[in-house]
Amino acid sequence: MRGESFFVVGGAGFIGSHFTDRLLADPAVRRVTLFDNFSCGREWHYAHHAGDDRLRVVRADVKDLPALRAAMDGHDVVIHLASNPDIARAATEPDIDFREGTYLTQNVIEAMRTSSAKRILYASGSGVYGDLGELEVHEDHGPLIPISTYGASKLAGETLIASYVHMFGLSGCVFRFGNVVGPRQTHGVGLDFVRRLLKEPHKLEILGDGTQSKSYIHVTDVVAAVLHANEVTAAPYQAYNVATGDYITVREIAELAMEVVGIPPGGTEFLFAGGKRGWKGDVPVIRLDTNRIRATGWTCKRNASQALRASMTEMLDDARAGRL
């Protein structure tokens, strides 16, 4: 594995804890440090690794630059996942994506500049592209015009990283994910539908008109793509789209959630809020060209429907365990 020690910013969260699982499964990895303020992270996400002396957990905030730098020093690779997880929240709190996104990324790369960690793997998102409808967008598409503060924050993070790569000798990859789903998820349409149907199986309120169509990718496929790209990418800076290559509508997700929960077809009334977007800043149709990451040898193990089915089934297990 490229890099013997990994520093995972936001490591106690949904995606971060899956990186922890994968990294600690590799005997070549010498050290994994999770740096998290636990606003979304949970101790049970990594509790099963309690006996592994390679794991260290630092409870602190990325806004505390001295603490971040001190904890980061001694590591090779930074996996930066920390951001605002509730995209719709910016509609009423517009500065949240700067405070919990752009500013955090600036601190992460500034800590890298003055510590031993010189390689970054950054969780960006498809929101950097804006609203392009049915166009299957390539990484080199331009101009990039986000329509949400979340997308703008992710794009700002990418450009900050690119500048530090060229000015200060860092290297790294940025990953524009589809919608990531899986166990330990804290936000997302599939999770919301399962929660609501468990409480009220006979009706389901759905934002928009149900025709919104996007790619949903299982978190284990995301982790595999990022770590694979880390191994094979020679360029000092590279962007990758990471998605399944197929798409599913919100209505289809609702029907799948009914099936997973055990509600027969027609057993739930769908109440659509109307309009093409679920909220201001929502991109209703997202299409990602994944040829670049696939050309490196990575392949998805699950398509969008399979990823959602697996994640919602896993959510039921969490619900039964009292964690949902």
N, C-alpha and C positions, 0 to 999 in steps of 0.2 A: 504494500500500500504506500502511495506517495505521501510522505509525512508520517512520522512515528507518533506524534502527539497532536491531539486535536482539541481546540478550544471552541465550544459550541455556545454561541450567544443566543439566549432564549432556549437553552438546552433542556429545561424541565417541561417545556410545552408539548403540544401535539406532535409536530414534525420533529422537533429536537430530540424527544425521547426515543423516536424510532431510529434516528441517527446513532444515538447511544447504544441501542440494541445491536445495530449492525457493526459498529466500530468495536465494541467489546467482544463480539463474536470472532474477531480477527486476532489471532495471537501475535501478529506483527505490530499491532498498535500498542504502544508503550504506555500511553496516558490519554485520558479523556477528562476534560474539565467542563462542567456545565456552569454557565454564568447566567443567573436568572433572578429577577426581582419577585417572582412568584405572583405576579398580578394575574397571569393565566396558567402558569406552570403549576404542577401538582407533584407532591412527593411520591405518591403511589405510581406515577408514571415510570419511575426508575427504581423503585424499592426492591425489585427482584434482583438488582445488581449490588445489593448492599455488601455482599461478601467479596466483591472484586476490588482489590486494593489499587487498581489502575484508575478507578473513578474518584473524582473529587467534585464536590458541589460547592459553589460560591454563591451565597445569597446576597446580591448587591444589585445596584441599578446601573445601566449603561450610561446614564447621565453623569455618574460619578467617574470622571476620567482617570483620576489617580488610582482609584480602586480597580478600574478596568485594566489599566496598563500593568499594574502590579500582578494581577491574577493572570494576565495573558502571557507575561514574559516566561520563557521556558518552553513555549509551544511552537509548533511548526506551521499548522494550518488553522485558520479561523473559518468556522461555518457560521455565517451570520443570518439568523432567522428572526430576530426581534423586530416586531412592528405592531401597529394597531391591527388586531385580528377582526375587529367589527367594522367592515367597510362602510356600511350604511350610517354609522354613527356620525360621520363627518357632515351629514346633512344638517345636523343641529349643533355640531361642535367642529367648525371648519378647520381649526388649527391642530386637531389631534394628529393628523398624518405628518405634520411637520415635527411636532413634539415627540411623537412615538414612532417616527420613521426616519425622515431626513436627518434630524439632529443626532439620532442614535447611530446612523451609518457614519456620519462625520466623526463621531467619537471613536467608533470601532477602528476606522482606518488610521486615525491619528494615533491611537494606542499602538497599532501595528507599526507605524513609522518609527516609534521609539522603543520597540520591544523586539523580541526574537522572531515573532510570527510575521512572515513575509508573503504568505499566500492566503487568499480569501475565496471562499465559495459563498456566493450571495443569493439569497432567495428573493428574486424579483417577481414579476407577475405579468400576465397578459394585458393588464390595464395600461401598460405603457404605450400600447398601440392606439388606444382610443376606439372609436366606433367605426369600424370598416365593413360592417355587414358580412356578406358571404365571402369576402376576399380571404383566401387562405394565406396568411401573412408570413413572410420570411423574416428572419432576424435582421436583415439589412434594409428592410423597408424604411422609407422616410418620406416626409418628416413624421416624427412621432408626436401625436397630439392627444394626450390623455384627456378624458372628460370627467375625471374624478380626482379629488385631492389624493386619494390612495394611489392611483396610477401615476400622478405627478410626483409623489414622494418616492415611489419605486424607481422612476426614471431619474430623478435627482440623485438617488443612491448609486445608480449605474454610472452616471457621469462623474460623480465624485470619485468612485473607485477607478474609473478609467484615467482620471487626472493624476491620482496618486500612483498608479502603475507607471505612468510616463514620467512623472516628476521625481518619485522617490524610490523606484526600483521594486515596488511590489509586483505580484502577479496574481491572476485569479480568473474565475469564471463567474458569469451572472446567468441565472436561470429564470426564464419566463415560464412559470408553471401554468398549466390549466388549473381547474378547481381541484384541490387536494382533499381526499377523503380517506377515512380509515378509523381504526380504534383510537380512543383518547381525543377525538375531535371535540372542539369547544364551540364552533360556529359552522353554519352551513345549511343549505336547504334540506338535504337528506336528514340531518340530525333534527332540524326543526320539525319536519313532517312526522318523524317517528315519535318525538316527544308529544306533539299535539294529538296524534292518533291514539296514543296510549291513554291520554286523558279524556278525549272525546272522539270516539271512532266513527260517529255518524256524520260529521261535517268537518271540512278542512278549508280554512281561509288561505288563499294563495295570492301573493303579490303579482301584479301584472296580469297578463291574459293567458299565461300558461304556455305560450309559444317560444319563450326564451330558450335558446339552444346553445349549449356549451359542451366542452370536454371536461370530464371528471376522471381524475387519475388517482389510483390507490397510492397511499403514502409509501409503501414498500417499493413501488416502481420509481417513485421520485428519489428516494434515498439511493437506490441502485444507479439511477442515471447520474446523479451528482457525483458520487464516488467514482463511477466509471470515467466520467469526463475529467475528474481530477487526475486520474491515472494517465490518460492518453492525450490530453491537450498540451501541445508544445508552445502555442502562441502565448505571449505574456498576458493577453486579455482576450477573452472570447465570450460571446453571448450564445445561449442555447434556448430554443423553445423545447419544453418538456410536456408532452401531452399524449393522449392515446391515439389521436388521429381520427377518432370518430366522435359522434356528438349525440346528445340526448336532450329532450325538451323537459321543461318543468312539469308539464302535465304527465309525461311518462315517468318522471321521478315520483310524482304523487301516487301513480298507479302501482309502481314498484314498492313504495313504502307500505301501501295497503296490503300487498301480497306478503311482504316480510312480516308485518304485524299479525297477519292472519285474518284480514277482513276480505270477504268475498267481493268480486266485481259488482259494482253498483251499490255496495253497502255504505259508501261515504259520499256525501254531497260536496262537490267542489264549489267554493264561493270565491270567484275571481274578483280582485280589486279593479282590474281593467287597466288599459294602457300597455304599451310595449315594454316598459321598463319596470323592474321591481321597486326601484327607488331612484332618486336623483343621483346621477353618476353611474348607474348600472349600465353595462354594455349588454344588450339583449342577445346578440349573436356574436360568438367568438369562434374564429377558425384559425388554427395554428399549423404552419408548415413545420414538420418535425424531421425533415430529411437530414439536417445537419447532425443532430444527435444520433439518429439512426445510422448514419454513415460511419460513426465511430465504433459500431458494433453493438450498441445498446438496443434492446427491444422491450416492449411493454408485455408483461405477462397477463394483464387483464384489460379488456376494453372498458368503455365508460359504464355500460350497464353492469358488467361483472364487478367493476370496482365499487359502484354504488350498492349493489346487492350485498357484497361482502361487508362493506362498511356499516350498512344499516343492520345486518345480522349481528355484527360485533357490538353495535350500539345496544341491541336488546340484551346482550350478555352483560354490558355495563349497567343497564337499567335494573336487571335482576340482582346485580351485586350492590345496588344502591349508589352507583357512581355517576348516573346520568341525571 
